[in-house]
């Protein structure tokens, strides 16, 4: 008898999950995802980060400025608490409030708390929300040493996941983590995208040899994974633009999640995030799980 709803991802008190919200509707799915992934556990935290208000005109009374900032802070905290009560009802969790740049504060808290995962929403209700939220998520991914799960308008335990694989240790770990979010009967597609045709033409044997070599490396990678009972792992090799093909394949398989590694270490690499991860975050209508190097 299999529990088709149970996943292996389980936050703990010593390694909690942090759910970030700004109290707006675009974060509703992140709250729901947090409750779903936490199960009956209380090992998750809800955090709202209040961005400092812009400096007002210097001729304004300093008391007015302070009062406006306090009102702005109180309004966001009330909105976040109201959001949690509205979504979770009696299961409400306390909202913690901090001040500063959201991406930096969330990343710092996750590191201090040894967090297992950061969950955040991506606004998809209008073009402005989407652009601002995408950039906030990208800044968070750049800053965090913790995996980040960016949620679109809806989230459910995925029946299929597409994992971008470049055979680095980072992409191996992305596959390992993705396998913790699926249940019995799910399919995890490990997708490698071949280099540009011009580069393949310079390799003896061209695309055919690359495909054979990639499939052999996929088999080696799969042998290193701890695959849950009843979960199918399928290798896929394609040729073209990696981000576009990952998004297209995820849509074609009705995947509920995409997982990618961000690769690279050091300031420059982390600022770039990785063109594949950046394009996927900006273009995906479904949840995107990113794993830092």
C-alpha positions as CSV (number, residue, x, y, z in Angstrom):
1,X,0.0,0.0,0.0
2,X,1.6,3.3,-1.1
3,X,0.9,6.7,0.3
4,X,0.5,8.7,-3.0
5,X,0.4,12.0,-1.2
6,X,3.6,11.8,0.9
7,X,6.8,13.3,-0.3
8,X,10.3,13.0,1.1
9,X,10.9,16.7,1.6
10,X,10.3,17.3,5.3
11,X,11.5,20.5,7.0
12,X,12.6,20.2,10.6
13,X,13.0,22.5,13.6
14,X,16.7,22.5,13.0
15,X,16.3,23.0,9.3
16,X,13.0,24.9,8.8
17,X,11.4,26.1,5.6
18,X,11.0,29.8,5.2
19,X,8.1,31.2,3.2
20,X,8.4,34.8,2.2
21,X,5.4,37.0,1.6
22,X,4.7,40.7,1.0
23,X,1.0,40.2,2.0
24,X,-0.3,40.7,-1.5
25,X,-2.3,38.2,-3.6
26,X,0.7,37.2,-5.6
27,X,2.1,35.5,-2.5
28,X,-1.1,33.5,-1.7
29,X,0.2,30.4,-3.5
30,X,3.5,30.6,-1.6
31,X,1.6,30.4,1.7
32,X,-0.5,27.5,0.4
33,X,2.6,25.7,-0.8
34,X,4.3,26.2,2.5
35,X,1.4,24.6,4.4
36,X,1.3,21.8,1.9
37,X,5.1,21.0,2.0
38,X,5.2,21.4,5.8
39,X,2.4,18.9,6.2
40,X,1.5,18.7,9.9
41,X,4.9,20.1,10.9
42,X,5.4,23.4,12.6
43,X,8.9,23.6,11.2
44,X,8.2,26.4,8.8
45,X,8.4,30.2,9.2
46,X,6.5,33.0,7.4
47,X,8.5,36.1,6.9
48,X,7.6,39.5,5.5
49,X,10.3,42.0,4.8
50,X,9.4,45.7,4.9
51,X,11.4,47.7,2.3
52,X,12.3,51.1,3.7
53,X,10.3,54.0,2.3
54,X,12.1,56.4,-0.1
55,X,13.6,59.4,1.5
56,X,11.0,62.2,1.6
57,X,11.6,65.8,0.8
58,X,14.0,67.3,3.4
59,X,11.7,70.2,4.2
60,X,9.1,67.7,5.7
61,X,8.9,67.4,9.4
62,X,10.9,64.4,10.5
63,X,8.0,63.3,12.7
64,X,5.8,63.1,9.6
65,X,8.4,61.0,7.9
66,X,8.7,58.6,10.8
67,X,5.0,58.3,11.2
68,X,4.6,57.5,7.5
69,X,7.3,54.8,7.7
70,X,5.7,53.3,10.8
71,X,2.3,53.3,9.1
72,X,3.8,51.7,6.0
73,X,5.4,49.0,8.1
74,X,2.2,48.3,10.2
75,X,0.1,48.1,7.0
76,X,2.4,45.4,5.5
77,X,2.5,43.3,8.7
78,X,-1.3,43.5,9.0
79,X,-1.7,42.5,5.4
80,X,0.6,39.5,5.8
81,X,-1.1,38.4,9.0
82,X,-4.5,38.8,7.4
83,X,-3.3,36.8,4.3
84,X,-2.2,33.9,6.5
85,X,-5.5,33.9,8.4
86,X,-7.5,34.1,5.2
87,X,-5.7,31.1,3.6
88,X,-5.0,28.9,6.6
89,X,-7.7,29.7,9.0
90,X,-7.1,27.9,12.3
91,X,-3.8,26.6,11.0
92,X,-2.4,30.1,11.0
93,X,1.3,30.6,11.7
94,X,2.9,33.7,13.2
95,X,4.3,36.2,10.7
96,X,7.8,37.5,11.5
97,X,8.6,40.9,10.2
98,X,12.1,42.3,9.4
99,X,13.3,45.4,7.6
100,X,15.6,45.9,4.7
101,X,16.2,44.7,1.2
102,X,13.9,41.6,0.8
103,X,16.3,39.4,-1.1
104,X,19.2,40.1,1.2
105,X,17.2,39.8,4.4
106,X,15.5,36.5,3.3
107,X,18.8,35.0,2.2
108,X,20.5,36.1,5.5
109,X,17.7,34.7,7.7
110,X,17.8,31.4,5.7
111,X,21.5,31.0,6.3
112,X,21.2,31.9,10.0
113,X,18.4,29.4,10.5
114,X,20.0,26.7,8.4
115,X,16.8,26.7,6.3
116,X,16.1,23.7,4.1
117,X,14.2,25.7,1.5
118,X,13.0,29.3,0.7
119,X,9.5,29.5,-0.8
120,X,8.4,32.7,-2.5
121,X,5.7,33.8,-5.0
122,X,6.0,35.3,-8.4
123,X,3.4,37.8,-9.4
124,X,1.6,36.9,-12.6
125,X,-1.5,39.1,-12.4
126,X,-0.1,41.9,-14.6
127,X,3.1,42.8,-16.4
128,X,4.3,45.2,-13.7
129,X,3.9,42.6,-10.9
130,X,5.5,40.0,-13.1
131,X,8.6,42.1,-13.9
132,X,9.1,43.3,-10.4
133,X,8.5,39.9,-8.8
134,X,10.7,38.1,-11.3
135,X,13.6,40.5,-10.5
136,X,13.1,40.1,-6.8
137,X,13.3,36.3,-7.1
138,X,16.4,36.6,-9.3
139,X,18.0,38.8,-6.6
140,X,17.1,36.2,-4.0
141,X,18.5,33.4,-6.0
142,X,21.7,35.4,-6.5
143,X,22.0,36.1,-2.7
144,X,20.8,32.8,-1.2
145,X,22.9,29.8,-0.3
146,X,19.6,27.9,0.2
147,X,17.4,26.3,-2.5
148,X,14.6,28.6,-3.7
149,X,11.2,27.4,-4.8
150,X,9.5,30.2,-6.8
151,X,5.7,29.6,-7.0
152,X,3.4,30.8,-9.7
153,X,-0.4,31.3,-9.2
154,X,-1.0,27.7,-8.2
155,X,1.0,24.9,-6.7
156,X,0.4,21.2,-6.1
157,X,2.7,18.2,-5.5
158,X,4.0,17.7,-9.0
159,X,3.2,14.5,-11.0
160,X,6.1,15.3,-13.3
161,X,9.2,17.4,-13.0
162,X,11.7,18.6,-15.6
163,X,15.3,18.9,-14.4
164,X,17.9,20.7,-16.5
165,X,21.0,18.6,-16.5
166,X,24.5,19.7,-17.6
167,X,26.3,16.8,-15.9
168,X,27.8,19.1,-13.2
169,X,27.6,18.2,-9.5
170,X,25.2,21.1,-9.2
171,X,22.7,19.6,-11.6
172,X,23.0,16.2,-9.9
173,X,22.1,17.8,-6.6
174,X,19.2,19.6,-8.4
175,X,17.9,16.2,-9.5
176,X,18.3,14.8,-6.0
177,X,16.3,17.6,-4.5
178,X,13.6,17.4,-7.1
179,X,13.1,13.8,-6.3
180,X,12.1,14.8,-2.8
181,X,9.1,16.7,-4.1
182,X,7.4,13.9,-6.0
183,X,5.2,11.0,-4.9
184,X,4.5,7.4,-6.1
185,X,3.7,7.3,-9.8
186,X,5.5,10.5,-10.7
187,X,7.9,11.0,-13.6
188,X,11.1,13.0,-13.4
189,X,12.6,14.0,-16.7
190,X,16.3,14.6,-16.7
191,X,16.9,16.9,-19.7
192,X,20.2,17.7,-21.3
193,X,20.4,20.2,-24.2
194,X,23.2,19.7,-26.7
195,X,25.4,22.7,-27.7
196,X,24.6,24.8,-30.7
197,X,24.7,22.9,-34.1
198,X,27.7,24.9,-35.2
199,X,29.7,23.5,-32.2
200,X,28.4,20.0,-32.7
201,X,29.6,20.1,-36.3
202,X,33.1,20.5,-35.0
203,X,32.9,17.3,-33.0
204,X,33.7,14.0,-34.7
205,X,30.5,12.2,-35.3
206,X,28.4,15.3,-34.7
207,X,24.9,15.1,-33.1
208,X,24.7,11.4,-33.2
209,X,27.9,10.9,-31.1
210,X,26.9,13.6,-28.7
211,X,23.5,12.0,-28.2
212,X,25.1,8.6,-27.5
213,X,27.7,10.2,-25.1
214,X,25.0,12.2,-23.3
215,X,22.7,9.2,-22.8
216,X,25.6,7.2,-21.4
217,X,26.3,10.0,-18.9
218,X,22.6,10.2,-18.1
219,X,22.7,6.5,-17.2
220,X,25.7,7.1,-14.9
221,X,23.9,10.1,-13.3
222,X,20.7,8.1,-12.7
223,X,22.7,5.3,-11.0
224,X,23.9,7.8,-8.4
225,X,20.3,8.9,-7.6
226,X,18.2,7.6,-4.7
227,X,15.0,7.2,-6.6
228,X,11.8,6.7,-4.5
229,X,9.7,3.6,-5.0
230,X,7.3,4.0,-7.9
231,X,9.0,7.1,-9.4
232,X,10.1,6.9,-13.0
233,X,13.2,8.8,-14.1
234,X,13.5,9.4,-17.9
235,X,16.5,10.8,-19.7
236,X,15.9,13.3,-22.4
237,X,18.5,14.8,-24.8
238,X,17.6,17.7,-27.1
239,X,19.4,20.3,-29.2
240,X,18.8,24.0,-29.2
241,X,18.4,26.8,-26.7
242,X,18.4,25.2,-23.2
243,X,15.9,27.5,-21.5
244,X,13.4,27.5,-24.3
245,X,13.5,23.8,-24.7
246,X,13.1,23.2,-21.0
247,X,10.1,25.4,-20.9
248,X,8.6,23.8,-24.0
249,X,9.2,20.3,-22.7
250,X,7.7,21.2,-19.3
251,X,4.6,22.5,-21.1
252,X,4.3,19.4,-23.3
253,X,4.6,17.0,-20.4
254,X,2.3,19.1,-18.2
255,X,5.0,19.3,-15.6
256,X,4.3,20.9,-12.2
257,X,7.8,21.9,-11.5
258,X,11.1,22.7,-13.2
259,X,14.4,22.3,-11.4
260,X,17.7,23.9,-12.4
261,X,21.0,24.5,-10.8
262,X,22.4,28.0,-10.8
263,X,26.0,26.9,-11.1
264,X,29.1,29.0,-10.5
265,X,30.6,30.4,-7.3
266,X,32.0,33.8,-6.5
267,X,30.5,37.3,-7.0
268,X,30.5,37.5,-10.8
269,X,29.0,34.0,-11.3
270,X,26.3,34.6,-8.7
271,X,25.4,38.0,-10.2
272,X,24.9,36.3,-13.5
273,X,22.9,33.5,-11.9
274,X,23.1,31.5,-15.1
275,X,21.3,32.4,-18.3
276,X,19.3,29.2,-18.3
277,X,18.0,29.7,-14.7
278,X,17.3,33.4,-15.4
279,X,15.3,32.6,-18.6
280,X,13.4,29.8,-16.9
281,X,12.4,31.9,-13.9
282,X,11.3,34.7,-16.2
283,X,9.3,32.5,-18.5
284,X,7.9,29.7,-16.4
285,X,4.2,29.6,-15.5
286,X,4.9,26.8,-13.1
287,X,7.0,26.4,-10.0
288,X,10.8,26.7,-10.4
289,X,13.2,25.1,-8.0
290,X,16.7,26.5,-8.1
291,X,19.7,25.1,-6.3
292,X,22.8,27.2,-5.6
293,X,26.2,25.9,-6.4
